[in-house]
């Protein structure tokens, strides 16, 4: 099932930096560290996270405290971002809308707070039980807004967000618009101890730095509204970005570690660039690269080499250095940050980067930098990789 480029006509977000795109981007390019100490890790050496301040979550009036008491925080973050995206799009509500909002940790978040009750045969509210299902986030959105198109969730480990984008683009021609998003609120005990147990977490985000030790767990939700070119014209929608078809691949190497030669990433990036060539029939100039860059000892240098072998000295930045790893939300949030970056003509930096012995091209962005004004249009390559060697890359073009 092939697809054409899709247009972003609205977006919404919330993460550890703020609860809207403007505030989030302003903090993305400052020099502050937004991680905090968490109080549930006991004597564990990992004790930092980047959580969302619950007071910043804004939900439609229907979602009363009685209802939200039975929802996960991931669900609430997703609905916040969805409502914001719809308001930005100015689109009328339609039954002919599909919803794909995915989550990696929604069900585990439920278990974190209710496992002991279940084990002791104590009652847990049935609505809370049902809300643990990851794809129920899409159901909540459909029920509230009256959307009657396809509704489901995808799962592709830490690449879930971009794989959700990929599928949404494949069905966008069937609908007036498609809502696609990712949401996770991973700063809780089971999630953090799980990732700590496999050596993935650290207490400071330092992508590409020689002293990197793992990612800091983040939280957030991002939602994009897609329309086909035909529907965007029909609804007279404002187009904020053009997304070219996603390039995907697998390493076929290991359960968690990326292939040493970056084979899957190379294939995904090559496909992403070819997808631009197919639809634009012109040379592709990538102005910046939003790296997956999770601050892990193994993954970062492999990604760096793949990028520089392909693009040479092109600016590379890491959104996770500021917001942490937001799991299913990461691919969506990083798409929004790429759009805001190009809109503002500022390339964000790699927070906490001090020394990188393998930065042979000196292309890791150490402080916010202006884009090259000589380009008549700006393009960012966004990478999103996941356990099991899942690789996805996409070219995002800013429409100003």
N, C-alpha and C positions, 0 to 999 in steps of 0.2 A: 504494500500500500504506500505509494509515493505521495509526496506533498509539495506544496508550493510555499513560498514565504508567507508568514502571517504578520499582521500589524497589531502592535500593542496600542490599545485605545484607552486604557486606564490601568492603574496599578495602586496597590495599597500595601502597607508594611507596618510591622512592629517588631522591635528586637531590643537588645540590651542598650542601644543608643538612644532610642526614642520611639514614638508611636505614629510617625508620619514621614514621608520621604524627605521633606525639607530638613527637618530636625536631624534625622538619621544621617543624611549626607554631610551636614555641617559638622557633626561629631566624627564622621568617618575621616575627615581631613584635619582634625585637630591632633594634638600630641598627647592626649590623655589615655590612660589605661582604665577601662571600665569594669574590670574584673573585681569581684568581692570575695571575702571569706564566706564559706558556707558552714552551717553549724551541725551538719548531720554526718560528717565523715569520721568523727571520733579521732583516733590517733593515726588515721591514715595519712600518708605523706601528701596525698592530693587533697587540697582544701580550697581551691578557687573555682569560681564559675562566673558567667556573665548572664545574669537572669533579667527577665522583664519585670519591671515594677508594676504590680497588678493594678495600681491606681490609674495607670495609663491606658488600660483596656477599656475601650468604648464600644458598647454593644447596642443594637436597636432596643427600643423600649420593651418589646415582647420578651426579651430575655431577662426576666425578673430574678432576684436572688434565689427564689424557690427553684427556678429552672437551672440556673447556673450552678447551684449546689450539687447537682447530679452530672455536671459536665466536667470533662478534663480541662486543664488550662490550655492544652494544645487546641482544643475545639474553640475555646473562647478567643484565642489569638487569631485563629483562622477566620472567624466571623468578623472580628474587628477589621482585619485586612480586606476581606471581601466587601464589606459595607463601604469602606473607604474607596476601594477601586471602582465600585459602581457609581459612587457619587462623582468621582473624577471623570468617569466616562460620559456622564450625562445621558446614558442610554436609557430608553424606556424599558420597563420590565416586560419580558416576553416569555411565553411558555416554551418557545423553541430555543432553549439554551442548555448546553451541556456543562457539567461541573466535574472537574477532576481535581480534588484536593487530597493530597497524600500525607501520610505521617509514618515515621519510623517507630516512634516510642509511645504513641497514644495508648495502646493496650498495656504496656509496661508501666506507664504512669498511673493507670488505674490500679494495677496490682500493687504498686508501691504503697498505696494508701489503704488497700482493702484486703490484701492477702491474708493477714492474720485473722480477720473476721471470717473469711471463707474457710480457712483451715479449722477454726473453732466452731463451725456450723452456725455462726451468727448471721442475722439478716443483713443483707446489703440491698439498698433500694434497687428495684428492677430497672429503673431508668438509668441508674448509674452503671449497672451491669451491661446494658445494651450500648451505652455510650463509649464503652471501652473499645468497640470494634473500630479499627482505623478508618474504614470507608464511611462510617456513620457521620463523619464530618461533612462529606458531600451531601448526605441525606438531610442534615440539619439545614444546610444552605438552600437546598431545593425546597424543602418544606416551608421555610420562611419566606422565600421570594416567589414561590410558585413556578420554579423552573421544571420543565417536564422532559428535558432531553436526557441523554445518558448521564448517569452519576456513579462514580466509582473512585477507587484509589489505586495507585501503582506502588510497587515496592522494588527498589533497586539499590538497597543499602544507602550509602552516602551520596549516590548519584540519583536518588529518587526524584528530586525536584526537576532535573533536566530531562530525565526519561518521561516525566509527566508532561513537560513542555513538548517533547517529541510526539507523544500520542495526541495531545490536544491539537497540534498543528495538522495531524493526519485526518482529523474529523472536522476541522473548522468550517469547511465548505458546506457541511450539512446543516449548520445552525446560524441563527442571527448573530450569536457570539458564543464564545466558549470561555468559561472561567477556569483557570488552572492555578494551582497553588500548592504550597507545602507548609506544614506547621508542626513544630515540636517544642516542647517545654522540658528539655532534658536535664535541667539542674535539679535532680532529685537522687535519692540514695542508690536505688538499684541501677539506674542508668550510669551514674558516675562510677560506681564500684565495678560494674561490668566492663566499661571501657578502660578503667584503671587496671583491672586484672589482666587485660591483654596488652598492656603497655602502651596504650594510645594517648593517655592524658598527661598533661603537665600543669604547672601552676602559673606559667606565663606564656603568652602567645609570642613566639619568635620564629615565624616562617623564614626559612632559608638561612637563619643564623647558625653559626657553628655550635652554639650552645643550646640549640633547640632540643626539647625533650618530649614533645607531644602537644596536642591541642588543649585549650581550655574549653570546657563545655559551655555552649551558648544556648539561647532560647530565641524563638521568633516565629513569625509567619509572614509569608509574602504571597501576594495574589496578583496575577496578570489577567487582563481581559483581552482576548484575541478576536479579531475579525479578519475575514478574507478581504481581499482588495475590493471585490464586488459589494460586500455588505458594508464595508467602511464608506464606500461612495454612496450607497443607498441610504445609510443613516446619517450621512454628512458628519462622520466622526472625526475628531482630531486624532491624528496618527503621531504617536510619540517615538516609535521605533519600528524598524523592520527586522524581523527575526528570520534568518535563513534556516533551512532544514538542518536538524541536528546530525552530527556525525557520531556514530556509535561503534563500539568494538569491545572485545574481551581479551584479556591477557592469556587466558588458558594456562595459568602458571601456578597460582597459590590461593589459599583461602583468604588470606588477609594482605600479604605483601604484594606490591606491584612487581611486575617483571623487571629484572635488572636492566634490560635493554629498552624498556618503555614501549614495547611492541604495540600494545593496545592503544596507548595514547597517540602514537604516531599514526595509526590507522584512523582513529577518530578525528584527529586534527586534519589529516589529509582529506577525509570525506567532507568535513565542514567547509574547507576551502573550495573543494570541487563543487559543493552545493551552491556556493556563491557564483562560481564560474558558469554553471549550468543556467542559472536564472538571470544573470546580468551580462554574461558573455563579454567580460572585460577583466583585465588584471585586477587582483585583489591586493589592496594595501591595508595591512592591519596596523592600527595606530597604537594599540595598547593590548595587554593580555591580563585578564583577570584569572589568576592562577588558582587551582584547587588548594594547593599549599596549606597542608594541615599542621605544619610545624613538626612533622615526624622525622626522625633521623634517616629513614630509608627513602621515603616518598619524595621529599623536596628536591634533592639533587637529581633524581631521575627525571622529574617533571622539568626542572630547569634545563637539563641537557636536551630533552626532546624539543622544548620550545626554541632554544637558541640554535639547535641544529637546523630547525625549519625556518626560523624568522630572523636569525642573527640578533643584532643589538636593539631589539624592540622593548620598550618599557614594560616591566612586569610588576604587578602589585598584588596584594593579598588581602581581600576583605576579611578573611577569618582572623587576621592579626588584630582586628578591632572588635569584631562581634563574636569571636569564638566559632566553634563548629555548631551550626544549628540543624544538622542532620537533614531531614527531608526539605526543610525550608531553605537550605543553603543555596541550591541551584537557582531558586526563584529570587531570593533576596539579592544574590550576586548579580542577577540579570538587572534588577532594579537599580542597584548601585552603578552598574555599567552605564545604564541609560542616564542616570543623574550625573555621572562623571562626564559624559560627552555633552550633555546639555549645558553644564557649567564650564566645560572645556578645561577641567582639572583632573589629572590622573592622581588617584589616592596613593598612599605610600604603604610600605610594609612596616607596621608599628613594631618597635623594639628591635629592629634590625641594626646590629652593631658591626659584626664581622661575618663575612661570607667568603670562605677560602676558594669556592668554586665559581664565584661571579666573574668569570673571565671577560665577559662583555660589558661589565659595569652597567647592567641594564635593570637591576633591581631598584625600584623607586624608593629612596630613603626619606624623601620629603615631598609633599604634594607638588606636582609639576604641571605646567600648562601643556596642553596638546600643541602639536605643530599646526600653526594657523595656515600653512600653505595648502592643507588638504581641503578640497571642496566638500567632502563628506567624511565623517568620522566612523570608524569601525573598531569594535573591540571583540577579541576572541575570548570566550568564557569557557573554562575547563571545569568539569565536574567528574570526579572519579569515586569509586566505591569498592568495598570489600568484594572479593571474588574476581578482581580484575576488571570490574565494570568501568568503561571509559566513555565519556560523552563530551563533545565539544560543539560550540555553536558560535557563529558570527552574528553580531548584533550591530545594526546600522542605526545611527541616530538620525531622526527626522526633525529638523529645526524649522 
